[in-house]
Amino acid sequence: MTDFPWLTTLWLAPVLGAVVVLVLPASQRLLARCVALVVAVAVLAFAVVLAVRFEPGGAQYQFVEDHEWIPAFGAGYTVGLDGIALVLVLLTTALVPLLILAGWHDEREVGSGRRVSHTYVALTLLVEAMVLVSFISLDILLFYVFFEAMLIPMYFLIGGFGPRSADVQLRQQRSRAAVKFLLYNLFGGLIMLAAVIGLYVITAREGLGDDSAGTFDFRTVVAAANSGQLGAAPAVLNALFLGFMFAFAVKAPLWPLHTWLPDAAVAATPSSAVLMMAVVDKVGTFGMLRYCLMLFPEASNTYAPLVITLAVIGIVYGALLAIGQTDVMRLIAYTSISHFGFIILGIFAMTSQGQTGATLYMVNHGISTAALFLIAGFLVSRRGTRVIADFGGVQKVAPVLAGTFFIAGLATLSLPGLAPFISEFLVLVGTFSRYQFAAVVATGALVLAALYVLWLYQRMMTGPVKEGSERIYDLVPRELAVVVPLIAALIFLGVYPKPILDFINPAVSQTLTTIGKHDPVPTVPPLPEAGKADLPGGVHK
């Protein structure tokens, strides 16, 4: 327990910021954006303070706050922070100020309403707050409420703030993409709600709560699940696992539940698309690591081969479809499907290297996707089209834009020296120690990644300047303020990931210990007798 409500302050600040923005006069568009940016930067600074005060070798959950919420149902306002949640909190709070800055003039594209700027940045802050609560929640019902609630502001960001167009068909496509996003995720959430209720009934039957009631306290349920005190039949626990896993697989997204992502990413503004892919979707993979594995260790072990198979299919499928895209934004969206496959692969390999790599991949994917998608968005806004064939020779007219696009693309294909390489390497090594065939197939996707990134760059940036591309201008200071920190982070974490790994490693070790999993012991086949010839010094061959 802590005296100061650190974590409540963390997520409540963007909510209050959104309220302040919404009450500002409609004419104060610039002030609304400035207030939102200041609030987002303040939340980032507060998250950095939390990281400094966090003790990696200390208690598993720190800055814990525990208050009654719905005592009749055993639900409480219980929040806490472990190393895995901390790095995702840092990712979220670091990206949101950059996204607000990147979308500084998006209201010129999204509509002409008097309060467009106010609503747009307020919704962004609300999404940030709800994602933060999801990461810090230690109450299953509290997590579920915000897991579902974040869909509403995200729905409006996708459906109401896409690129403005006089084309009625394009506006209808945007509305369909937003509805598809909402329906997919709501359906997944409803399946999880049934699993949450089922888990509560089991805890009530076992008397894990006060006054013979059930409990939603995550730590209590995890302790009972891993000591065999839940007392439910394996088939029941398997069904509950599938309920949670289905919702997280939709959110992540895992093949074949991914189809909403490309449509939503293309329909939204670049900043909103990055908010969805780099921040909101991480709640899905985080949920797999925390809730699926820790609440249902035996069921997770039972279904791990199936999940790993789907993850490998997603890795290859996303890469292959990315190669065939003619729309640059849709291409990048498909690369995210492939990358989420790597994250899920590392989680369900259930090795320290795999889960450490998966958690680090969540961070690195957020940074690399933000860089590539935002730079592509700057490029598309200049040219007025997303069609790859309409570009050409951009590096001659906008060398800085082309250069940063190239670095972000190299990070996407996991080039050594850039951040995603280390996380992808850890995932593959951790997977190979338990699932060799899956690791080999996933490694083959690296060739596909090189193909879609380098071919994309060649078509858009090299060669003669195509008609219409001559009016593309280079990055302006505001855009550089967005891109430079992302590129710097990709390089820094690619060379020196230790600051992030120091938070992740103890948390992953505690997770594996809790679920009773250990890294496979390497086996060395015995040498044949004929090979044991004596060497000088009494050493045997």
C-alpha positions in Angstrom: 0.0 0.0 0.0 1.0 3.6 -0.6 -0.1 6.8 1.1 -0.1 8.9 -2.1 -2.5 7.7 -4.9 0.2 7.6 -7.5 -1.6 5.3 -10.0 -5.0 7.1 -9.5 -3.3 10.4 -10.3 -1.7 8.8 -13.4 -4.9 7.9 -15.1 -7.2 10.6 -13.7 -5.0 13.4 -15.0 -5.8 12.8 -18.7 -9.5 12.4 -17.8 -9.5 15.8 -16.1 -7.5 17.2 -19.1 -10.2 16.0 -21.4 -12.9 17.7 -19.3 -11.0 21.0 -19.3 -10.5 20.8 -23.1 -14.3 20.1 -23.7 -15.4 23.1 -21.6 -13.1 25.6 -23.4 -14.9 28.0 -25.8 -15.4 26.6 -29.3 -13.3 29.4 -30.8 -10.3 28.4 -28.7 -9.0 25.6 -31.0 -5.3 26.4 -30.5 -5.8 26.6 -26.8 -7.6 23.2 -26.7 -4.7 21.5 -28.5 -2.2 23.2 -26.3 -4.0 22.2 -23.1 -4.2 18.6 -24.3 -0.5 18.6 -25.2 0.6 20.0 -21.8 -1.6 17.4 -20.0 -0.1 14.6 -22.0 3.4 15.8 -21.3 2.6 16.1 -17.6 1.3 12.5 -17.6 4.5 11.4 -19.2 6.6 13.2 -16.7 4.6 11.6 -13.9 5.1 8.1 -15.4 8.8 8.8 -15.5 8.7 9.6 -11.8 6.9 6.3 -11.2 9.7 4.5 -13.2 12.4 6.1 -11.1 10.6 5.2 -7.8 9.9 1.6 -9.0 12.1 -1.1 -7.5 12.7 -3.9 -10.0 13.8 -6.3 -7.3 11.1 -5.3 -4.9 7.5 -6.5 -4.5 5.8 -7.9 -7.5 3.1 -5.2 -7.5 4.1 -1.7 -6.3 2.2 1.6 -5.7 -0.8 -0.6 -4.7 -4.1 1.1 -3.9 -6.9 -1.0 -2.6 -10.4 0.5 -1.9 -13.9 -0.9 -1.8 -15.9 -0.5 -4.9 -18.8 -3.0 -5.0 -18.3 -4.9 -1.7 -21.5 -7.0 -2.3 -19.8 -8.6 -5.3 -16.3 -8.7 -4.0 -15.2 -6.1 -6.5 -12.7 -3.4 -5.4 -10.8 -0.5 -6.9 -7.4 -2.3 -6.7 -4.5 -1.1 -8.8 -0.8 -1.9 -8.8 2.2 -1.8 -11.1 4.6 -4.6 -12.0 7.6 -4.3 -14.4 5.6 -5.5 -17.5 2.8 -3.0 -16.9 5.3 -0.2 -16.2 7.0 -0.4 -19.5 3.6 -0.4 -21.3 2.6 2.6 -19.2 5.8 4.4 -20.3 5.1 3.5 -23.9 1.5 4.8 -23.7 2.4 8.1 -22.0 5.4 8.7 -24.3 3.4 8.1 -27.5 0.3 10.2 -26.7 2.0 13.6 -26.7 3.7 12.8 -30.0 0.4 11.7 -31.5 -1.3 15.0 -30.4 1.6 16.9 -31.9 1.5 14.8 -35.1 -2.2 15.4 -35.5 -1.9 19.1 -34.7 -3.7 20.2 -37.9 -5.9 17.1 -38.4 -9.1 19.1 -37.8 -8.5 20.6 -41.3 -9.0 17.1 -42.7 -11.5 15.6 -40.3 -14.3 18.1 -40.6 -15.3 21.7 -40.2 -17.3 21.5 -37.0 -16.7 24.3 -34.5 -15.5 21.9 -31.7 -13.6 19.4 -33.9 -10.2 20.1 -32.2 -11.7 19.9 -28.7 -13.4 16.6 -29.3 -10.5 15.0 -31.2 -7.9 15.7 -28.5 -10.3 15.0 -25.6 -11.1 11.6 -27.0 -7.4 10.9 -27.4 -6.8 11.7 -23.7 -9.8 9.5 -22.7 -8.4 6.6 -24.6 -5.0 7.1 -22.9 -6.7 7.1 -19.4 -8.7 3.9 -20.1 -5.6 2.1 -21.4 -3.6 3.1 -18.3 -6.3 1.7 -16.0 -6.3 -1.6 -18.0 -2.5 -1.9 -17.4 -2.6 -1.1 -13.7 -5.8 -2.9 -12.7 -5.5 -5.7 -10.1 -9.2 -6.3 -10.0 -10.7 -8.5 -12.8 -14.0 -6.6 -13.0 -12.3 -3.2 -13.0 -10.1 -4.4 -15.9 -13.1 -5.7 -17.8 -15.0 -2.4 -17.5 -12.1 -0.3 -18.9 -11.2 -3.0 -21.4 -14.7 -2.4 -22.9 -15.0 1.3 -22.2 -12.0 2.2 -24.3 -13.8 1.0 -27.4 -16.3 4.0 -27.3 -13.8 6.9 -27.7 -11.8 4.8 -30.1 -14.9 4.2 -32.2 -15.6 7.9 -32.5 -11.9 8.6 -33.4 -12.1 6.0 -36.2 -15.6 6.8 -37.5 -15.8 10.5 -37.0 -12.3 11.8 -37.6 -11.0 10.1 -40.8 -9.6 12.1 -43.7 -12.3 14.5 -45.0 -13.6 13.7 -48.4 -16.5 14.7 -50.7 -16.7 11.1 -51.8 -19.8 9.6 -50.1 -18.5 6.1 -50.6 -15.3 6.9 -48.7 -17.3 8.3 -45.8 -19.4 5.1 -45.8 -16.3 3.0 -45.8 -15.1 4.9 -42.7 -18.4 4.3 -40.9 -18.3 0.6 -41.8 -14.7 0.3 -40.5 -15.6 1.9 -37.2 -18.7 -0.3 -36.8 -16.7 -3.4 -37.7 -14.0 -2.4 -35.1 -16.7 -1.9 -32.5 -18.7 -5.1 -33.2 -15.7 -7.4 -33.3 -14.3 -6.0 -30.0 -17.7 -5.8 -28.3 -18.4 -9.4 -29.2 -15.0 -10.5 -27.9 -15.7 -8.5 -24.7 -19.1 -10.2 -24.2 -17.5 -13.6 -24.4 -15.0 -12.5 -21.8 -17.8 -11.2 -19.6 -19.3 -14.7 -19.5 -15.9 -16.0 -18.5 -15.5 -13.3 -15.8 -18.9 -14.2 -14.4 -18.0 -17.9 -14.5 -14.8 -17.3 -12.7 -16.6 -15.2 -10.0 -19.1 -18.1 -9.4 -16.2 -20.5 -8.9 -14.6 -18.1 -6.3 -17.9 -17.7 -4.5 -18.3 -21.5 -4.4 -14.9 -21.9 -2.9 -15.5 -19.0 -0.4 -12.5 -17.0 -1.6 -14.2 -13.6 -0.9 -15.5 -12.1 2.3 -18.8 -13.2 3.8 -19.0 -16.3 1.6 -19.0 -14.1 -1.5 -16.8 -14.4 -4.5 -14.0 -12.1 -5.4 -12.6 -10.3 -8.4 -9.2 -9.6 -6.7 -6.6 -10.7 -9.3 -4.0 -11.7 -6.7 -6.4 -13.8 -4.7 -7.6 -15.7 -7.7 -4.1 -16.2 -9.1 -3.0 -17.7 -5.7 -6.0 -20.0 -5.7 -5.6 -21.0 -9.3 -1.9 -21.9 -8.9 -2.4 -23.8 -5.6 -5.3 -25.9 -6.9 -7.9 -24.2 -4.7 -10.3 -23.2 -7.4 -11.7 -26.7 -7.4 -13.3 -26.5 -10.9 -13.1 -29.3 -13.4 -10.4 -28.9 -16.1 -13.0 -28.6 -18.8 -14.6 -25.6 -17.0 -11.2 -23.9 -16.6 -10.4 -24.6 -20.2 -13.7 -22.9 -21.2 -13.0 -19.9 -19.0 -9.5 -19.6 -20.5 -11.0 -19.6 -24.0 -13.4 -16.8 -23.0 -10.6 -14.6 -21.9 -8.3 -15.6 -24.8 -11.0 -15.0 -27.5 -11.4 -11.4 -26.3 -7.7 -10.8 -26.2 -7.2 -12.5 -29.6 -9.7 -10.1 -31.2 -8.0 -7.0 -29.5 -4.4 -8.1 -30.3 -5.4 -9.2 -33.1 -4.6 -12.8 -33.7 -5.3 -14.5 -37.0 -8.1 -15.2 -38.1 -9.8 -12.6 -35.9 -7.7 -9.7 -37.5 -9.9 -8.5 -40.3 -11.1 -5.4 -38.6 -7.6 -3.9 -38.2 -6.6 -3.0 -41.8 -10.0 -1.3 -42.5 -9.9 0.7 -39.2 -6.2 1.7 -39.7 -6.9 3.1 -43.2 -10.2 4.8 -42.2 -8.7 6.7 -39.2 -6.3 9.6 -39.2 -2.7 8.5 -38.9 -2.5 9.6 -35.3 -5.7 7.7 -34.3 -4.5 4.6 -36.2 -1.2 4.6 -34.3 -3.1 5.1 -31.0 -5.1 2.0 -31.9 -2.3 -0.3 -33.2 0.5 0.8 -30.9 -1.4 1.5 -27.7 -4.9 0.0 -27.5 -4.1 -3.3 -29.2 -1.3 -3.9 -26.6 -4.0 -4.4 -24.0 -4.8 -7.6 -25.8 -1.3 -9.1 -25.7 -0.9 -7.7 -22.1 -4.1 -9.5 -21.2 -2.8 -12.8 -22.6 0.4 -12.5 -20.5 -1.3 -11.5 -17.3 -4.8 -13.0 -17.2 -4.7 -16.0 -19.5 -1.4 -17.4 -18.2 -1.7 -16.5 -14.6 -5.4 -17.3 -14.0 -5.4 -20.5 -16.1 -1.9 -22.0 -16.1 -3.0 -25.5 -17.0 -5.4 -24.4 -19.7 -2.7 -22.1 -21.1 -0.4 -25.1 -21.3 -3.1 -27.2 -23.0 -3.9 -24.6 -25.7 -0.4 -23.3 -26.2 0.3 -25.4 -29.3 -2.9 -24.2 -30.9 -2.2 -20.5 -30.1 1.4 -20.9 -31.3 0.1 -22.4 -34.6 -2.3 -19.5 -35.1 0.5 -17.0 -34.2 2.9 -18.5 -36.8 0.1 -18.4 -39.4 -0.5 -14.8 -38.6 3.2 -14.0 -38.9 3.4 -15.4 -42.4 0.0 -14.4 -43.5 0.5 -10.7 -42.5 3.8 -10.6 -44.2 2.5 -12.1 -47.4 -0.5 -9.8 -47.6 1.7 -6.8 -46.9 3.8 -7.6 -50.0 0.7 -7.6 -52.2 -0.7 -4.2 -51.0 -1.1 -1.2 -53.3 -2.1 1.1 -50.4 0.8 2.2 -48.2 -1.3 2.6 -45.1 -2.9 -0.8 -45.5 0.5 -2.3 -46.1 1.8 -1.0 -42.8 -1.4 -2.3 -41.0 -0.7 -5.8 -42.3 2.8 -5.7 -41.0 1.3 -5.1 -37.5 -0.7 -8.3 -37.9 2.6 -10.2 -38.5 4.3 -8.5 -35.6 1.5 -9.3 -33.2 2.0 -12.9 -34.2 5.6 -12.7 -32.9 4.5 -11.2 -29.6 1.9 -13.9 -29.1 4.4 -16.5 -30.1 6.8 -15.3 -27.4 4.1 -15.2 -24.7 2.9 -18.8 -25.3 6.4 -20.2 -25.7 6.4 -19.9 -21.9 10.1 -19.4 -21.6 11.9 -16.5 -19.9 13.5 -15.4 -23.2 10.3 -15.7 -25.1 8.2 -13.7 -22.7 10.9 -11.1 -22.1 11.2 -10.7 -25.9 7.4 -10.5 -26.3 7.1 -7.8 -23.7 10.0 -5.9 -25.2 8.4 -6.4 -28.6 5.3 -4.7 -27.4 7.3 -1.6 -26.6 9.5 -1.7 -29.8 6.5 -2.4 -32.0 4.7 0.6 -30.6 7.7 2.8 -31.4 8.5 1.4 -34.9 4.9 1.4 -36.0 4.3 4.9 -34.7 7.4 6.1 -36.7 6.6 4.3 -39.9 2.8 5.1 -39.9 3.2 8.7 -38.9 5.9 9.4 -41.6 3.7 7.7 -44.1 0.8 9.8 -43.0 2.9 13.0 -43.5 3.7 11.8 -46.9 0.2 10.9 -47.9 -1.1 14.3 -46.6 1.3 16.0 -49.0 0.5 14.0 -52.0 -3.2 13.4 -51.4 -3.2 9.7 -52.2 -2.3 6.4 -50.4 -1.6 4.5 -53.7 2.0 3.4 -53.7 2.3 3.6 -57.5 1.5 7.4 -57.4 4.8 8.1 -55.6 8.3 8.0 -56.9 11.6 9.8 -56.4 10.6 11.3 -53.0 14.1 11.1 -51.7 15.1 13.7 -54.3 12.6 16.3 -53.2 12.3 15.4 -49.4 15.5 13.6 -48.3 14.9 13.9 -44.6 11.4 12.5 -44.9 12.7 9.6 -47.1 15.6 9.0 -44.7 13.5 8.7 -41.6 11.0 6.6 -43.5 13.9 4.2 -44.4 15.1 3.9 -40.8 11.6 3.2 -39.6 11.2 0.6 -42.3 14.5 -1.0 -41.4 13.3 -1.2 -37.8 10.1 -2.8 -39.0 12.1 -5.6 -40.7 14.1 -6.0 -37.5 17.5 -4.9 -38.8 20.3 -5.6 -36.2 21.1 -2.4 -34.3 17.5 -1.2 -34.2 15.1 -1.9 -31.3 12.8 -4.6 -32.8 15.7 -6.9 -33.7 16.5 -7.7 -30.0 12.9 -8.4 -29.1 12.4 -10.6 -32.2 15.6 -12.4 -31.6 14.6 -13.2 -28.0 11.2 -14.4 -29.1 12.7 -16.8 -31.7 15.4 -18.1 -29.3 12.8 -18.6 -26.5 10.4 -20.3 -28.9 13.1 -22.6 -30.4 14.0 -24.1 -27.0 10.4 -25.5 -26.8 8.8 -25.3 -30.3 11.6 -25.7 -32.8 9.4 -26.0 -35.9 7.3 -22.9 -35.1 10.5 -20.9 -34.5 12.0 -22.0 -37.9 8.8 -21.1 -39.8 8.6 -17.7 -38.0 12.2 -17.0 -38.9 11.4 -17.5 -42.5 9.0 -14.5 -42.3 12.1 -12.3 -41.8 12.8 -12.7 -45.5 9.3 -11.6 -46.3 9.6 -8.6 -44.1 12.8 -7.5 -45.9 10.9 -7.9 -49.2 7.9 -5.8 -48.3 9.9 -3.0 -46.7 12.6 -2.7 -49.3 10.3 -3.0 -52.2 8.0 -0.3 -50.7 10.9 2.0 -50.3 12.2 1.4 -53.8 8.8 2.1 -55.3 8.0 5.2 -53.3 11.4 6.9 -52.7 13.8 6.0 -55.5 13.8 6.5 -59.2 12.7 9.6 -61.2 10.3 12.1 -59.5 6.8 11.2 -60.6 4.2 13.8 -61.6 2.7 15.2 -58.5 5.5 14.1 -56.3 7.5 17.3 -57.0 5.2 19.2 -54.7 6.1 17.0 -51.7 8.1 19.1 -49.2 10.4 17.9 -46.4 9.5 17.5 -42.8 8.7 20.7 -41.0 9.9 21.4 -37.4 6.7 20.2 -35.8 6.9 16.9 -37.7 10.6 16.6 -36.8 9.7 17.0 -33.1 7.5 13.9 -33.6 9.8 11.8 -35.7 13.2 12.5 -34.1 12.4 11.1 -30.7 10.9 7.9 -32.2 14.0 7.3 -34.4 16.3 8.1 -31.5 14.4 5.6 -29.3 14.7 2.9 -32.0 18.4 3.4 -32.2 19.0 3.7 -28.5 17.0 0.6 -27.5 18.5 -1.3 -30.4 22.0 -0.7 -29.0 21.2 -0.6 -25.2 17.9 -2.2 -24.2 19.0 -2.7 -20.6 17.0 0.1 -19.0 13.8 -1.6 -20.3 14.9 -5.1 -19.7 15.7 -4.3 -16.0 12.0 -3.8 -15.5 10.9 -6.7 -17.6 13.1 -9.5 -16.5 12.1 -9.7 -12.8 8.4 -9.5 -13.7 8.7 -12.3 -16.3 10.6 -14.4 -13.8 7.8 -13.9 -11.2 5.2 -14.7 -13.8 6.8 -18.0 -14.8 7.4 -18.9 -11.2 3.7 -18.2 -10.4 2.5 -20.5 -13.2 5.1 -23.2 -12.4 6.9 -23.0 -15.7 10.7 -23.3 -16.2 13.0 -22.9 -19.1 13.8 -26.2 -20.9 17.1 -27.7 -19.9 19.4 -28.0 -22.9 20.2 -31.6 -23.6 23.7 -32.6 -24.9 23.8 -36.1 -26.5 26.5 -38.4 -25.2 29.6 -38.7 -27.2 30.2 -42.1 -28.8 32.9 -44.2 -27.1 35.1 -44.0 -30.1 35.2 -40.3 -29.9 36.7 -40.2 -26.4 40.3 -40.3 -27.5 42.7 -38.8 -25.0 44.0 -35.4 -25.7 47.2 -33.8 -24.3 47.0 -32.9 -20.6 44.5 -35.7 -19.8 41.6 -33.9 -21.5 39.1 -36.2 -23.2 37.8 -35.4 -26.7 
